[in-house]
Amino acid sequence: VDPQKYKSIFNGFSVTINEDGVRGLAKGWAPTFIGYSMQGLCKFGFYEVFKILYGNMLGEESAYLWRTSLYLAASASAEFFADIALAPMEAAKVRIQTQPGYANTLRQALPKMFAEEGIWA
C-alpha cells in the first residue's frame, strides 16, 4: 500500500521481516483461512443446489440440451453467494495488513469493525 516503502516484492519481504519479524509475513492468516474456507464451502455447495434448481426449472430434456449454459449459470450464482461469504473476512484481513495499529488478530478486528461501522463493515 506504500510504494515508497515497499519498492519490490523482495524489498517488501525484507522490510516486513525487519519490522515485524517472520510473524509479520503471516499477519492476517486467520481471516484469510476462514474466509476462503467459507467461500469454498458456499461455492461448491451452492453450485450443486443451483444446478438441480435450474435443471428442474428447465425440465429434463432442456437441461440436457442446455447443460453447459446451465452449469455456467449455476456456477455464477454459487460464486455470487460465495463472494458474499468471503467479503467480511477479506475486509478484516485488509485492515489488519494495511492499517498499522488497527488490529493484530481477527478477534480484535471484527469487534472493532462492527463497533465503528456496524454490520455492513
C-alpha positions, 0 to 999 in steps of 0.5 A: 500500500506504500510504494515508497516503502515497499519498492519490490516484492523482495524489498517488501519481504525484507522490510516486513521481516525487519519490522515485524519479524517472520510473524509479520509475513503471516499477519492476517492468516486467520481471516484469510483461512476462514474466509476462503474456507467459507467461500469454498464451502458456499461455492461448491455447495451452492453450485450443486443446489443451483444446478438441480434448481435450474435443471428442474426449472428447465425440465429434463430434456432442456437441461440436457440440451442446455447443460453447459449454459446451465452449469455456467449459470449455476456456477455464477450464482454459487460464486455470487453467494460465495463472494458474499461469504468471503467479503467480511473476512477479506475486509478484516484481513485488509485492515489488519495488513494495511492499517498499522495499529488497527488490529493484530488478530481477527478477534480484535478486528471484527469487534472493532469493525462492527463497533465503528461501522456496524454490520455492513463493515 
